[in-house]
Amino acid sequence: MNMADDLVIRSAILEDYRGVMDIGHLYGGRDYLPAMYEKYLKWFNCYVGEIDGEIVAFHADRLVDAGETLATAAARVKEGYQGRGILAAILKHVHDSYINMKTVKYEVMTINNINVNGERIKRKFTQILERVTVEIIGEVGDFKPNKIDSDQTRVQELTSEDLKEIFQSKEMCSKLFPGERIVPNCYPYRLLPENIPLMMDGCQFWGTKSSDQSKYTTLTVTEHFKLRNRLMFKLCIYGSDAVDIQQHCLKHIHNLNILVKSGTYTSIMIHITHSLDCQDTGTFLSTFEKSGLKINDDLAGNRSIVVEREIR
């Protein structure tokens, strides 16, 4: 009998935390959900799937792009229950909840190059963007940012009005955002002003302008959280000039130092994503190595891939 026949799907609540975590340890200790679960309940529509009172699946989604796109933020099924139609049943439940909303036209998600070859994804979705992922790791005791001299004044934190200015400029968008998407904290958005409040809830945006101050030439997005005793730091880079990007990296190393001093961390893990056409990546990645951190060359999922399909 199909296990999905016994599946009970309901909205996730804070008290489901332990059950959701027991679904399994994912991504080799890099799983963001233990640290972000409460925020997910705030940001997304979250569901659990239960069989005989046991939580066996979790799914999170929300509408973006002014209501045009259904974005999947998380989807997982407990080992032993996979391949039994459970995730398909939850996805049907999610789609049915939006069926009367005529604005919803697309479904989008971000995956990595390890699971991109899944037959369901290849059959139903189209790849619209690919970015490089780099992992940088180190112990707090080895982190020595004061060895680096830098002028960080060119890198300024951006406001929602700054982002609106960028999104309204076709010239800046074409140079900064291949695929006409921005992917802060792993979730893709079209370049629409309606998305700005969603993106800025949890993320900080940083920019540098051209010498004549007429346009932004590099933009970075950062997010951080504590996962056990580890400081997790996400850095999304938009732009291709290695020297300009290096200034951003130096600024973020400075900010990392402030975070380290204000928390109880023993290690640091940084996830950097950048475009495929980034120039001389060694120039800006070396700034992290000079601060005592190192690049993890064994990272298997070294591509971040956005896939999309039309659902109406």
N, C-alpha and C positions, 0 to 999 in steps of 0.2 A: 504493500500500500504506500502511496505517496505520503511522505512525512508532512508535506505542506497541508494535507487534509486536516491534520491535528494542530495546525499552527494558529496561535492567537496573536494578532497584531494590535498593538496599542501604542499610545504616546509614551515616550520615555520620561521618567521623572528622576529627581536627584537621588532618591533611595534605590534606584536601579544600578548605581555606580558599581558596586561589587560584582553584580551579575554581568554587567557589560564588560568589565575588566577580565572576568573569568572566561570570556569568549576565547581569549588566547593572547599570547605575547607576539606582537607583529614587528616586522622591520628590524629585527636584531637589536632590540633595546632602544630603537629610535622612535617608537610609537608615541605620538603626540597626545593621544586621547586621554591617558591617565591624568595629565596636567591640564587638559583643556575641556574636560567633560562638562563642567558647570557652565563654561562659556558657550559650549555647543548648544546646551539647552536654551540659552538666551538668543543665540544667533540663528539657529536652524530649527527646522521641523524635524524632530528626532523620534524615531520609532524603535521599539524592541519587538522581536518575535519570540514567543514562548511556546514550549511544548511540555505539557504536564507540569506547568509552573516553573520550568527552567528556562532562563534566557539563553537562546541559542543564536540570536542574530541582532544586529544593530544597523540602522540606516539613518543618515542625516542629509537634509537637502534644504534649499530655499530658492525663492525666485529672485533673479537679478535682471539687469538690462531692462529696467522699467516694466517688469512683468512678462518679458518675452521669453526668458530662458529659465529652465529648471536646472539648477546646478547641484550636482551630487557632491557632498563634502566627505562622506564616509560610508562604507558598506563592508560588513564583515559577517561571516558565519562561522560558528564553532566547528572545530575539527570533529569529524564523526557525523556531522549533519550536512556537510557540503555535498553538492551534486544531487541533492534530493528535492530541488524545486523551491527551496525556502526563500532564497534571495529573489527569485522570479516572482514569487507570491507577494513579497513585500514591495517590489517595484510596481507590480500591478496595483497594489493598494495605494501607493504614492501617486501613480498616474491617474487613477480614478478620482483621487482627491482634488485634482486640478482639471478634471475633464470639462467642467462647466465654465472654466476661465478661458475665454476665446483668445486672450492675448498671448497665451503660452504657445510658442512655436518651435522651440529648440530644447534639447537636453544636452548638457555639457559636463565633462569631468576631466580631471587631471590624473594621469597615471604615469608610471615610469616604464623604462624599456624592458623590464623583466616581465611585466604582465600585459604589455601591449599586444602580444601575439595570441591572446585568448580569442577563440573563434567567435564568441558572441560580439566582442568589441570590433574585430575586423569585419564581421558581417554587417553590423548595424551602424557603426560610427565611422566618421571621416576625420583623419588627422588634420588639424588646422594650424598647429604650432609645435615646434620642438625647441627646447632649451637645454643647455648643459648644466648638470648639477655637480658641484664640487663639495666635498666634505672636509672640514678642517677640525682637528681635534687636539686636545692637550690638557695637561693638569694645571690647575690654578697656580701651583707652586712654580711651574716653569714659565708662566705668563709674565713677560717683562716688557710692557709697552713703553716704559719710560726711556728705553734705549733708542726710540725712534723720534727724530725731530721732524715736525711738520707744521705747515701753515694750513689750518683747517677753516679759516675764515670764509673761504669761497663756498663752502658747503653749508647751505642754509636749510633749516626745516621748512617744509612747505605747508601752506594752509589749504583749506578747501577751495578758496578763491584762486590760489596758484594752480591747483590741479584743473580747475574749470578753464583757466586761461590756456593751459596746455592742450586739453581735450578739444578746445575750439579752434586750434591751429592745425590745419592739415599738414603743414610743413613739419612742425615738431612731431606730430603723431607718426608721420611716415618714417621719420628717422629714428624715433625712440622705440616704436612698438610694431615690430614685424607681426604680420597676421592680424593686425588691428585689434589686439587684445593686450590687456595688462593682467598679470597673474600674481598679485600679492598673496601671501600666505597660502599659496598653492591653488587658489580658486580663481578661474578666469572670468574676466569681465570685458564687455565691450566698452569702448571709450565714450561713455555717456555720463553727463553730469549727475544723473539719478543714481549712479553707482558709487559716487564719491562718499556719501555718509556710511555706506556699507563697508567700503574699503578702509576708511579711517578709523573704524571701530576696532581697535586692537593693533593697528599698524601705524608706523610713522613714515612719512615721506620726506625725502631730501633731494635737493637739486643744486646744480651749478649752471650759471648762465654764460653765454658767449661774452667775449671781451667788450662788445658794445651793449651788453645787457638787454639785447632785443629778444633773445630766445633761450630756452633751456636746452643744454647740450647733453647733460647726463642726469639721470634720475635714479635714486635707489629707494628701496622700501625695506624697512626692518620690522621685525617682531621678535619678542623674546619671552621665555617662560622658564620656570624651574621644573625639571623632571628628576625627582628624587634629589640627589645632590649635584646634579649637572645643570649648568646654564646652557639652555638651548637658544641659539640665536639664528634667525633666518635673515638672509640678505639677498634681495632680488635686484639685479643690476640691469638698467636700461640705458643704452648708449654703447658706443664702440671704441671710444678713445681711451687707450690704456692709461695715459698720464692723468687724465681727468678722473677716471675711475679710481686710480690710486689715491687721489685726494679724498674720495669718498671712503675708501677702505681705511685710511688713516683716521678719519673722523670717527668711523664706527669702532675702531680699536680703542680710541679714546673713550667712547661711550661704553664699550665693554668693560674697560677698567673701572669706570664708575659703578657699573652693575656688580662687578666682582667684589668691590670694596663694601658695597651696601648689602650683600647677601651672604649666605652660608653655603658656598659652592666649593666642590673639590675638583671638578673638571669642567671643561668647556667643549661644546660641539657646535660648529657653525655650518649651516647649509647655505651655500651660495648658488644661485642660478643666474646664468647670463646667456645672451644670444649666441647663436652659432658663429656670427661674424665678428665677435669681439677680437680686438687687435691685441697681440702680444700679452696673453693672459698671465704669463710668468711675471710680468712687471708688477701687477697689483697683487697677485697671489703671494709673491715673495714678501710683501709687507707683513703678512700674518706669520710667515716663517721667521722673520727677523724679530717678532715679538715673542718667540718661544713656542709657537704652535706648529703643527705639521699637517701636511695634506695626506689624507687617507687614500692611498692609491688602490686599495682593495675594495672600494665601494662598488658594488655590483650595479645598482640602479643609478647610472650616471647620466640619465636623460630624463627630463620632465616633459611630458607630452600631453597636449590638450587635444581631446577628441570631442566631436559634436555630431549630432544628428537632428534632422527635422522630425518633429512628432506631430505636426499638424500641417 
